[in-house]
Amino acid sequence: MAGTNSSKVAKITYIPKEKSVLFIYFVAALSLVLLVTCIGVVGDSIKSGQGFWDTKAINYVYSIRNAYLNKFFIIITSTGDPLTVTVITVAISSVLYFFQRRKEAIFYIVNILGVWLLNESIKAIVRRARPSVVKLVYASGYSFPSGHSMVFMTCSLILVFFILSFAKNKIFAYTSSIFIIIYGFMIGLSRIYLGVHYLSDVLAGWTFAAVWTLTSVIIYTKMSVKENIQFNVDNINNNYMESER
């Protein structure tokens, strides 16, 4: 009997869900693309004070501004402010806790708080002033990196990770994930349109968010692997001991 149980233990492996693995590959690719783009744009901005692409983005925004787009982007950007993000974080964590996903609820809160603190720390170090253009909304503090872009994108990506991991309906999982990610990008674009951030600020925010999420999810997945294997090993050992009695 001992040999039989040993073979069972040897076969125990944790296989992450296909959609979870796909998410990790997606965020890894997204991080790489954003990092390369960000280095180019931010590097250009550092050299000249206000980079070529930052200036192009500002000029383009001026050329398309109108009353309808102004209202649209003001509404969009308001959903990424600190109060709204706090409400969203508490709501998502509460739902996870309600469905007995306590570890995931804590994971979500810790990540949003952590990325917010990182954003504030980087701003305090870089101390970049906001664009000297006509701003359509009030914004205080430093400019680099964009807090709206960085924190909301992290909220969005981790929420997508949970949806892909736990949702049973594939159509719902993929459709809602695409919408959430697009909305996360819209938050960043709204900051450029409204004149409160440079393009390089927003790109940096997205990049930090993607790299942060990738790192956190990989750590989370590895910890889940160990817990799952230990849980199954303990169960087999307990069942073996009971069968020996």
N, C-alpha and C positions, 0 to 999 in steps of 0.2 A: 504493500500500500504506500510505503514511503516513496518508492520509486515512481509510482503513478503520480503522486502529488508534486514531486520534484519536476516532472516533465510539464505539469500544468503551470507551475510557477515560471519555468523557462519560456513558456509560450506567451506569457503575459506581456503585451506591449501596448502602449498608448498610441493610437493613430488619430491625429487631429482631423477634424472634419474637413472635407475637401474644400468647402467654401472658406474656412478659416485660413487654410494654407494659401488659397488663391488670394485672399486679402493681404497676407504678408507679402506675397510676390508683387501685388499691385502697389502697395505702399513703398516697397523697396524701389520699384521702378519710378514711382512718383517722386520719391526723395532724390533719386539720382538726377532726374530731369530738372527738378526745381533747384537742386544744388548747383548744377552746371550753369543754368540760366542766371541764378542769383549771383554767383561769383562774377559772371561777366558784367551784369548790370551794376551791382554794388561796387565792383572794382573800378568801373568807369566813373561812377559817382564819386568815389573817394579821390580819384586822381584830379577831377576837374571841379569838385565842390558840388556841382549840380550836373549830373551826367547827361549824356546825349539822350538816352532812353527815358530818363526822368523828364527831361524837357519836352520830348516828343509826346509823352503821355499827357502832360499838363496842357500842351497846345491842342491836342486832339480833344481833350475834355472840354476846353473852351469852345471848340468848334461845333460840338453836338449838344451843348447845354440848352435845355428848353424847360418850360414850366412842367410838362408832364414827366419828363425824366427826372427833374429835380424832386418832385413829390415821390416818385417811385423809389429812387435811391435813398431818400431820407427815411422812408418806411423800412427799406431793407436794412440800412445801417442801424436803425433803432433796435432791431431784433438781435444785434450782436453787441449791445452795450453791456456793461458789467451786471446791472440789475437783471436784465433778461437772461443772460447766461447763467447767473446764479439760480434763477427760477427753473431754467431748463435742466441744470445739473441736479438740483434737488428733486425735480419731478422724475427724471430718468432713474436716479438712484433709488427713489421710493418705489418705482415700478419693479426694478430689479429685486429689491428687498422683499416686496410683496410676493413675488414669484420664487421666493427662497433662493435668490442668487445674492446672498449677503457678501460673498467675496468680490463679486463683480461690482456690486454697489459701492463698496469701499474703494475698489480699484478705480472706478470712474471719478469719484470725488477727489481722491488723492492726485490723479493725473491732471485734472482741471486746475486744482489748486497749485500743483507743482509747476505747470506750464505758465500759469499767471505770474507766479513768483519769479520764474526765469525771465519772463518778458520784462518785468519791472526792473530786474537786476541789470539786464542788458541795456535798457534805456538809461539807467543811472550811470552806466559806464560810458556809453557812446555819447550821450547828451546832444543828440542831433535836433536842431530846431525844425519846426514844422514848415511846410512850404509857405513862401510869402506871396500867396495868391488869394483871390477872393474865395472865402470859405462859406459854404452853404449851411454848415452846422458848427456849433461850438465844440472845440476840442482843446483840452489842456494837457500839459505834460510834454514829454519829449516825443520825437517822431519815429525813431528807429529802435526796434522793428514795430510794425503795426500790431497793437494789442488785440484789436478786433479780429484781424486776420489770423493771428497766431492762436489765440484762445478758442475762437469759434471753430476753426478748422480742426483743432484737436478734439473738441467736443463732437464734431461731425464724424471724424474718422473712427474714433473709439466706439461711437454709437453704431456705425456701420459694421464694425467688427462684431459687436454683440448680435446685431440683426442677422448677419451672415452665419454666425455660429449657432444661434438658437432657433431662428425662424424655420419652420418646416415647409412653408410654401415658397418654392424657388422664385416664382414670378413676383410675389410680394417682396421677397428679400432683395432681389436684384433691382427691381423698379424703385423701391424706396431708397435703396443705397445710392443709386445714381442721382436721384433727386436731392438727397441730403448733401452729397459731395458737390453738386453743382451749386446748391445754395451756399455752401461754405465758401466757394470761390466768389459768389456774388457779393458776399459780405466784404471781402477784400476789395473788389472792384468798386464798390460803393464808396470806399474811403478815398480812392483816387479821384473819382468823379466829384465828390463833394469838396475836394481841395484840401483835405486835412492830412494827407499822406502822399509821399512820393511813390512811384512804382517800385523802387528798390526797397522801400519800407515794407510794402505788401508782399513782395516776393520773398523777402527775408522771413516775414511772419509765417508764410505758408511752408517755407523750407524747414524752419525750426519745428513747426507743428508736425510735419511729416516724419522727420527724423526722430523726434520725441515719441511719437506714436509707434513707429516701427520698433524702437528700442523697448518700449514698455510692453508691447504685445508679445515680442519674442520672449522677454523675461516671464511674462504672465503664462505663456504657453509652456515654457520649460518647467515652471513651478507646478503647473497643472499636470504635466506628464509624471513628475515625481510623486505627487499626491495620489494620482490615479493608480500608479503601479503599487505604491505602498498600501493603498486601500484594498486593492485586490489580493495582494499577498497576505495581508492580515486576515482577510475573509477566508482565504483558503486554509491558512494555518488554524484559524478558529474552527472551521468545518472539519479539518483533519483531527483536531484534538477531540471534538465532540464524537466523531465516528470511532475513535479509539476507546472511548469510555464503555 
